[in-house]
C-alpha cells in the first residue's frame, strides 16, 4: 500500500499523474514477454490499483527453486527479448530484479515476463 498525505504539497496529484501515465504506457504494451495489463480497480483500496494476471509460481526465483533443471538460457533470452521490446518502444523498466520477473505460464513455452514498466 502506498501512503501519502493530502497536505496541499501536490504529492497526491503527482502520484495520480504518474499512475495514469503508467496505465497509458502498460495498456499499449503487447508482447509475449510483457505481463498483460488487465485494467484498473478503483474500489478495492483507498487508491486505484493496477490489475494483471496472477502467477501461482510467484517470481522467477521461486520458480527456479522449484524447477532447478529448467533451461535458464531460454529464460534469460525471454527476459532480454522483453527488455528489447520495451527499449524499442521508448520504455525503461524502472525496477528490473528477480521479484519483477515472473516465470512462463506454460512449461512448454518458456516465456519469462517482465513487470513494473515505467515510460522513458
C-alpha positions in Angstrom: 0.0 0.0 0.0 1.2 3.5 -0.8 0.6 6.1 1.9 0.6 9.8 1.0 -0.6 12.9 2.7 -3.1 15.3 1.2 -1.4 18.3 2.8 -1.5 20.6 -0.2 2.0 19.7 -1.2 0.9 18.3 -4.5 2.1 14.8 -3.6 -1.3 13.2 -4.2 -1.7 14.9 -7.6 1.8 13.9 -8.7 1.2 10.3 -7.7 -2.1 10.1 -9.6 -0.4 11.7 -12.6 2.3 9.1 -12.6 -0.3 6.3 -12.1 -2.3 7.5 -15.1 0.9 7.6 -17.2 1.7 4.0 -16.1 -1.7 2.8 -17.1 -1.4 4.5 -20.5 2.0 3.0 -21.2 1.3 -0.5 -19.9 -2.0 -0.8 -21.6 -0.3 -0.3 -25.0 2.5 -2.9 -24.5 1.7 -6.1 -26.2 4.5 -8.7 -26.3 4.8 -12.3 -25.3 7.4 -11.4 -22.6 5.5 -8.5 -21.1 2.9 -9.1 -18.4 -0.5 -8.4 -19.8 -2.4 -5.4 -18.4 -5.9 -6.3 -17.4 -7.2 -2.9 -16.0 -7.6 -0.7 -13.0 -9.7 -1.3 -9.9 -10.8 1.9 -8.0 -12.9 0.4 -5.2 -10.5 -2.2 -3.7 -8.3 0.2 -1.8 -8.1 3.9 -0.9 -6.1 4.4 -4.1 -6.6 2.8 -7.6 -4.7 -0.4 -8.2 -3.3 -2.0 -11.4 -4.7 -5.4 -12.3 -2.7 -8.1 -14.1 -2.6 -11.9 -14.3 -1.8 -13.8 -11.1 1.1 -16.3 -11.4 0.9 -19.2 -9.0 4.6 -19.8 -9.1 5.5 -16.3 -7.8 8.6 -14.6 -9.2 11.1 -16.3 -11.4 13.5 -17.0 -8.4 10.8 -19.1 -6.7 10.1 -20.9 -10.0 13.8 -21.8 -10.4 14.0 -23.1 -6.9 11.1 -25.5 -7.6 12.3 -26.3 -11.1 16.1 -26.4 -10.9 16.5 -28.3 -14.2 14.7 -25.7 -16.3 16.7 -24.2 -19.2 18.0 -21.0 -17.7 19.4 -19.8 -21.0 15.9 -19.8 -22.5 14.6 -17.8 -19.5 17.4 -15.2 -19.9 16.6 -14.9 -23.6 13.0 -14.3 -22.8 13.9 -11.5 -20.3 16.2 -10.0 -22.9 13.5 -10.2 -25.6 11.1 -8.3 -23.3 13.6 -5.7 -22.4 14.5 -5.2 -26.1 10.8 -4.7 -26.9 10.5 -2.1 -24.1 13.5 -0.2 -25.2 12.5 -0.2 -28.8 9.2 1.4 -27.7 10.9 4.1 -25.6 10.1 2.4 -22.3 12.5 1.9 -19.4 11.9 -0.8 -16.9 12.1 1.0 -13.6 12.8 -1.9 -11.3 14.3 -4.9 -13.0 15.1 -7.6 -10.4 14.2 -11.3 -9.7 10.9 -10.2 -8.0 9.8 -8.2 -11.1 10.2 -11.2 -13.4 7.6 -13.9 -13.4 8.0 -17.4 -14.9 6.4 -18.8 -18.0 2.7 -19.5 -18.0 3.2 -22.9 -19.6 6.2 -25.0 -19.0 6.4 -25.9 -22.8 6.6 -22.2 -23.8 9.5 -20.7 -21.8 8.4 -17.1 -21.7 9.5 -15.2 -18.6 7.6 -12.0 -18.3 8.6 -8.5 -17.1 6.5 -6.4 -14.7 6.6 -2.8 -13.4 7.4 -0.8 -16.5 7.9 2.9 -16.5 8.0 5.1 -19.6 11.2 6.7 -20.7 
